[in-house]
Amino acid sequence: MINVAAASMEEEDERASEERIEKLIDLAFERTGAQSLDDKFYKVPAELDTNDDFIIYRLTSLLERRPFLLSHVVLRQNPNNVYEWLNLAKMCEFDSFLALKTYTEATLQIDPRNAYGKLSRLWIGFAEHYESRQDIKEANKVFSKAANVRYSSLEELSAVWCSWAEMHLRHHNYDSAREILKEACSRRPTKEESGHLSPSMSYVIWQFHADIEMAMGSFQNVKAIYQTMMDRQLGTPQTVLNYGAFLENAGYFEESFRVYEKAINAFHWPHVYDIWVIYLAKFTERYGGTKLERLRDLFEQVIKDCSQEVIGGDMVETEVLLLYVCGYRGELWAVQQGDCYLR
């Protein structure tokens, strides 16, 4: 009798445990039902006609859904979490419909002003998903919308425009890429958009545009782009050197020298140092000893303009080397106790 009673109690405990597990599963499914995920992915097969098989299936399904459920919990806490939306979209890559649904839901729920993470990465990923399916038309629509989002930084806006152009380059749509960059550089904020970021403010976009035109466009187009960058003060010392080398390769030596001279007045030490070195070297290479007076004036200007902190060490060694190359072997600059004088 005792054994029968013990066996009966064990059966009751087992049934109670199964009931508790089933209730926990039901509660989990009710509370964390992922409404944004496709129902057919979690459809119970008809062949699971026994209760044990059904419970095991539901447990397995719950474990498989765990990453999705955790992601939805995080997004309910902060729907502006760009990193978590990207993580969810990556998990949904096995089903194109789910991935597109996730990207669409993300772009609708995220507030650009409160976005946690780089919102541009989400839009670029959205467009690249269409690109991976060879649907360039829809990818263009996504990029077109992304280009009008008010991002928190100019870097993100630049990334969207450059990625848009790069997509067309990958598919050999070179004219389309050039038109996109031209549109970005010509877009200026309206009176209503005063204070908002504009792609025409981005050095990255302008330099990308210049590189593309240099490879595929005309001389006049490239020259106009570089000149606009200089006029809008979007250039860097490297931009000046690129522009000067471009003009020199085309045979416009005096124009390249004028670019260097204009940059010398626009930049300060130590940023202007590389421009001076290239300018003096190119001028010497071009004219040799035929324009010694002009060359002497340039060296006097560089010594006059540079600060006392810059004069010394590598700076003076470079100047001495250039002077030696120029043939001024009897006019070397010497530095003693921080002062410059002509020996």
C-alpha positions as CSV (number, residue, x, y, z in Angstrom):
1,M,0.0,0.0,0.0
2,I,2.8,2.3,0.8
3,N,4.5,1.7,-2.5
4,V,1.2,2.3,-4.4
5,A,0.6,5.5,-2.5
6,A,4.2,6.7,-3.2
7,A,3.8,5.9,-6.9
8,S,0.5,7.8,-7.0
9,M,2.1,10.8,-5.3
10,E,5.0,10.8,-7.8
11,E,2.5,10.7,-10.7
12,E,0.6,13.6,-9.2
13,D,3.8,15.6,-8.8
14,E,4.8,14.9,-12.4
15,R,1.4,16.0,-13.7
16,A,1.6,19.1,-11.5
17,S,5.1,19.9,-12.8
18,E,3.9,19.4,-16.4
19,E,1.0,21.7,-15.7
20,R,3.2,24.4,-14.2
21,I,5.6,24.2,-17.2
22,E,2.7,24.5,-19.6
23,K,1.3,27.4,-17.7
24,L,4.7,29.1,-17.8
25,I,4.9,28.5,-21.6
26,D,1.4,29.9,-22.1
27,L,2.2,32.9,-20.0
28,A,5.5,33.5,-21.9
29,F,3.7,33.2,-25.3
30,E,0.9,35.6,-24.1
31,R,3.3,38.2,-22.7
32,T,6.0,38.1,-25.3
33,G,4.1,37.3,-28.4
34,A,6.3,38.9,-31.1
35,Q,3.6,40.6,-33.1
36,S,6.1,42.0,-35.6
37,L,7.4,38.5,-36.6
38,D,5.8,36.4,-39.2
39,D,3.2,34.0,-37.7
40,K,3.9,31.2,-40.2
41,F,7.4,30.9,-38.8
42,Y,5.9,29.7,-35.5
43,K,3.0,27.6,-36.9
44,V,2.6,24.3,-35.0
45,P,2.9,21.3,-37.3
46,A,-0.2,19.1,-37.5
47,E,1.7,15.9,-36.9
48,L,2.3,16.9,-33.2
49,D,-0.8,15.2,-32.0
50,T,0.4,14.1,-28.6
51,N,0.6,16.4,-25.6
52,D,4.2,15.6,-24.8
53,D,5.4,16.3,-28.4
54,F,3.4,19.5,-28.3
55,I,5.0,20.7,-25.1
56,I,8.5,19.8,-26.3
57,Y,7.8,21.7,-29.6
58,R,6.6,24.8,-27.7
59,L,9.7,24.7,-25.5
60,T,12.0,24.4,-28.5
61,S,10.1,27.1,-30.3
62,L,10.4,29.4,-27.3
63,L,14.2,28.8,-27.1
64,E,14.5,29.6,-30.8
65,R,12.5,32.8,-30.3
66,R,14.5,33.9,-27.3
67,P,16.8,36.3,-29.2
68,F,13.8,37.9,-30.9
69,L,11.9,38.2,-27.7
70,L,14.9,39.8,-25.9
71,S,15.3,42.2,-28.8
72,H,11.7,43.2,-28.6
73,V,12.0,43.8,-24.8
74,V,15.0,46.1,-25.4
75,L,13.1,48.0,-28.1
76,R,10.0,48.4,-25.9
77,Q,12.3,50.1,-23.4
78,N,13.9,52.4,-26.0
79,P,12.4,52.4,-29.5
80,N,15.1,54.8,-30.6
81,N,17.9,52.3,-30.1
82,V,19.4,52.1,-33.6
83,Y,21.9,49.3,-32.5
84,E,19.1,47.0,-31.4
85,W,17.1,47.6,-34.6
86,L,20.1,46.7,-36.7
87,N,20.6,43.6,-34.5
88,L,17.0,42.6,-35.0
89,A,17.2,43.2,-38.8
90,K,20.3,41.0,-39.0
91,M,18.5,38.2,-37.1
92,C,15.7,38.4,-39.7
93,E,17.9,38.0,-42.7
94,F,16.7,34.4,-43.1
95,D,13.4,35.8,-44.3
96,S,13.5,38.8,-46.7
97,F,9.9,39.8,-45.8
98,L,10.7,39.9,-42.0
99,A,13.9,41.9,-42.7
100,L,12.1,44.5,-44.8
101,K,9.3,44.7,-42.2
102,T,11.8,45.3,-39.5
103,Y,13.6,48.0,-41.4
104,T,10.3,49.7,-42.2
105,E,9.1,49.6,-38.6
106,A,12.4,50.9,-37.4
107,T,12.4,54.0,-39.7
108,L,8.9,54.8,-38.6
109,Q,9.5,54.5,-34.9
110,I,12.9,56.1,-34.5
111,D,12.9,59.8,-33.7
112,P,16.0,61.2,-35.4
113,R,16.5,63.8,-32.7
114,N,16.6,61.1,-30.0
115,A,18.3,58.3,-31.9
116,Y,20.7,56.2,-29.9
117,G,23.4,55.3,-32.5
118,K,24.1,56.3,-36.1
119,L,20.7,56.4,-37.8
120,S,22.4,56.6,-41.2
121,R,23.6,53.0,-40.8
122,L,20.0,51.9,-40.5
123,W,18.9,53.6,-43.7
124,I,22.0,52.4,-45.6
125,G,21.4,48.9,-44.4
126,F,17.7,49.2,-45.5
127,A,18.8,50.3,-49.0
128,E,21.6,47.7,-49.2
129,H,19.0,44.9,-48.5
130,Y,17.1,45.9,-51.6
131,E,20.4,46.1,-53.5
132,S,21.2,42.6,-52.5
133,R,18.0,41.5,-54.1
134,Q,19.0,43.5,-57.3
135,D,16.1,45.9,-56.7
136,I,17.9,49.1,-57.4
137,K,14.7,51.0,-58.0
138,E,13.5,50.4,-54.4
139,A,17.0,51.1,-53.1
140,N,16.9,54.5,-54.8
141,K,13.6,55.2,-53.1
142,V,15.1,54.4,-49.7
143,F,18.1,56.5,-50.3
144,S,16.0,59.4,-51.5
145,K,14.0,59.3,-48.2
146,A,17.2,58.9,-46.2
147,A,18.8,62.0,-47.8
148,N,16.0,64.1,-46.3
149,V,16.2,62.9,-42.7
150,R,17.4,65.4,-40.2
151,Y,20.5,63.7,-38.8
152,S,22.3,64.9,-35.7
153,S,25.7,65.2,-37.5
154,L,27.0,66.2,-41.0
155,E,29.0,63.0,-41.0
156,E,25.9,60.8,-41.0
157,L,24.3,62.9,-43.8
158,S,27.5,62.6,-45.8
159,A,27.6,58.8,-45.3
160,V,24.1,58.5,-46.8
161,W,24.9,60.5,-50.0
162,C,28.2,58.8,-50.5
163,S,26.7,55.3,-50.0
164,W,24.0,56.2,-52.5
165,A,26.6,57.1,-55.1
166,E,28.8,54.1,-54.3
167,M,25.8,51.8,-54.9
168,H,25.5,53.1,-58.5
169,L,29.2,52.8,-59.0
170,R,29.1,49.2,-58.0
171,H,26.4,48.6,-60.7
172,H,28.4,50.6,-63.3
173,N,25.8,53.4,-63.3
174,Y,28.5,56.1,-63.5
175,D,26.3,58.9,-64.8
176,S,23.7,58.3,-62.0
177,A,26.5,58.4,-59.4
178,R,27.8,61.7,-60.9
179,E,24.3,63.2,-60.9
180,I,23.7,62.2,-57.2
181,L,26.9,63.9,-56.1
182,K,26.1,66.9,-58.2
183,E,22.7,67.2,-56.6
184,A,24.3,66.8,-53.1
185,C,26.8,69.6,-53.8
186,S,24.2,71.9,-55.2
187,R,21.6,71.5,-52.5
188,R,21.5,74.5,-50.3
189,P,19.2,75.1,-47.2
190,T,16.1,77.2,-47.8
191,K,14.9,79.9,-45.5
192,E,12.6,77.5,-43.8
193,E,15.5,75.1,-43.3
194,S,17.9,77.7,-42.0
195,G,20.2,76.1,-39.4
196,H,19.8,72.6,-40.8
197,L,22.6,70.5,-42.1
198,S,23.1,70.4,-45.9
199,P,25.2,68.0,-48.0
200,S,26.7,71.0,-49.7
201,M,28.6,71.7,-46.4
202,S,30.4,68.4,-46.4
203,Y,34.0,68.2,-47.4
204,V,33.7,64.4,-47.9
205,I,31.0,64.8,-50.5
206,W,32.8,67.5,-52.4
207,Q,36.1,65.5,-52.4
208,F,34.2,62.4,-53.6
209,H,32.6,64.5,-56.3
210,A,36.0,65.8,-57.4
211,D,37.5,62.3,-57.5
212,I,34.7,61.0,-59.6
213,E,34.8,63.9,-62.0
214,M,38.6,63.6,-62.3
215,A,38.2,60.0,-63.4
216,M,35.2,60.5,-65.7
217,G,34.5,64.1,-66.2
218,S,36.0,67.0,-68.0
219,F,38.8,69.3,-67.0
220,Q,36.5,72.3,-66.6
221,N,34.2,70.3,-64.3
222,V,37.0,69.3,-62.0
223,K,38.4,72.8,-61.9
224,A,35.0,74.2,-61.1
225,I,34.6,71.8,-58.2
226,Y,38.0,72.5,-56.7
227,Q,37.5,76.2,-57.1
228,T,34.1,76.1,-55.4
229,M,35.6,74.2,-52.5
230,M,38.3,76.9,-52.2
231,D,35.8,79.7,-52.4
232,R,33.5,78.1,-49.7
233,Q,36.5,77.4,-47.5
234,L,35.8,73.6,-47.6
235,G,39.3,72.7,-48.7
236,T,42.1,71.3,-46.6
237,P,45.9,71.5,-47.3
238,Q,45.6,68.1,-49.0
239,T,42.8,69.5,-51.2
240,V,45.1,72.4,-52.2
241,L,47.9,69.9,-53.1
242,N,45.5,67.7,-55.1
243,Y,44.2,70.8,-57.0
244,G,47.7,72.0,-57.7
245,A,48.9,68.6,-58.9
246,F,45.8,68.4,-61.1
247,L,46.5,71.7,-62.8
248,E,50.2,70.9,-63.1
249,N,49.5,67.6,-64.9
250,A,47.2,69.5,-67.3
251,G,50.0,71.9,-68.1
252,Y,48.6,74.9,-66.2
253,F,51.7,75.6,-64.1
254,E,51.0,79.3,-63.3
255,E,47.4,78.5,-62.3
256,S,48.7,75.9,-59.9
257,F,51.2,78.4,-58.4
258,R,48.3,80.9,-58.0
259,V,46.4,78.2,-56.1
260,Y,49.3,77.6,-53.8
261,E,49.7,81.4,-53.2
262,K,46.0,81.7,-52.4
263,A,46.2,78.8,-50.0
264,I,49.2,80.3,-48.2
265,N,47.1,83.3,-47.3
266,A,44.2,81.2,-46.2
267,F,46.0,78.7,-44.0
268,H,48.2,79.2,-41.0
269,W,51.2,77.5,-39.5
270,P,51.8,74.6,-39.1
271,H,49.1,73.6,-41.6
272,V,50.6,75.7,-44.4
273,Y,54.0,74.0,-44.1
274,D,53.4,71.2,-46.6
275,I,52.0,73.7,-49.1
276,W,55.1,75.8,-48.8
277,V,57.4,72.9,-49.3
278,I,55.5,71.6,-52.4
279,Y,55.2,75.2,-53.8
280,L,58.9,75.9,-53.5
281,A,59.9,72.6,-54.9
282,K,57.6,72.8,-57.9
283,F,58.6,76.4,-58.6
284,T,62.3,75.5,-58.5
285,E,61.7,72.5,-60.7
286,R,59.8,74.6,-63.2
287,Y,61.9,77.7,-63.5
288,G,65.3,76.6,-62.1
289,G,67.6,79.6,-62.0
290,T,65.6,81.8,-64.5
291,K,63.5,83.5,-61.9
292,L,65.9,83.9,-59.0
293,E,64.4,87.2,-57.7
294,R,60.9,85.7,-57.5
295,L,62.2,82.6,-55.8
296,R,64.2,84.7,-53.3
297,D,61.1,86.7,-52.5
298,L,59.2,83.4,-51.8
299,F,61.9,82.3,-49.3
300,E,61.8,85.7,-47.6
301,Q,58.1,85.4,-47.3
302,V,58.1,81.9,-45.8
303,I,60.7,83.0,-43.2
304,K,58.7,86.2,-42.4
305,D,55.4,84.4,-42.1
306,C,56.4,81.5,-40.0
307,S,56.3,81.8,-36.2
308,Q,59.4,81.5,-34.0
309,E,58.0,78.2,-32.6
310,V,58.0,76.7,-36.1
311,I,61.5,77.8,-37.0
312,G,63.9,75.0,-36.0
313,G,64.7,71.4,-36.4
314,D,63.1,69.7,-39.4
315,M,61.7,73.0,-40.7
316,V,65.1,74.6,-41.1
317,E,66.6,71.4,-42.5
318,T,64.0,71.2,-45.2
319,E,64.5,74.9,-46.1
320,V,68.3,74.4,-46.3
321,L,67.8,71.4,-48.6
322,L,65.5,73.4,-50.9
323,L,67.9,76.3,-50.9
324,Y,70.7,74.0,-51.7
325,V,68.8,72.5,-54.6
326,C,68.0,76.0,-55.9
327,G,71.7,76.7,-56.1
328,Y,71.9,79.2,-53.3
329,R,74.8,77.4,-51.8
330,G,76.3,80.6,-50.4
331,E,73.0,81.8,-48.9
332,L,72.1,79.1,-46.4
333,W,69.8,79.9,-43.5
334,A,71.2,79.3,-40.1
335,V,69.4,79.1,-36.8
336,Q,71.1,80.1,-33.5
337,Q,69.2,80.5,-30.2
338,G,65.8,80.7,-31.9
339,D,66.8,83.6,-34.3
340,C,67.1,83.5,-38.1
341,Y,69.7,85.4,-40.0
342,L,71.3,85.3,-43.4
343,R,74.8,84.1,-43.5
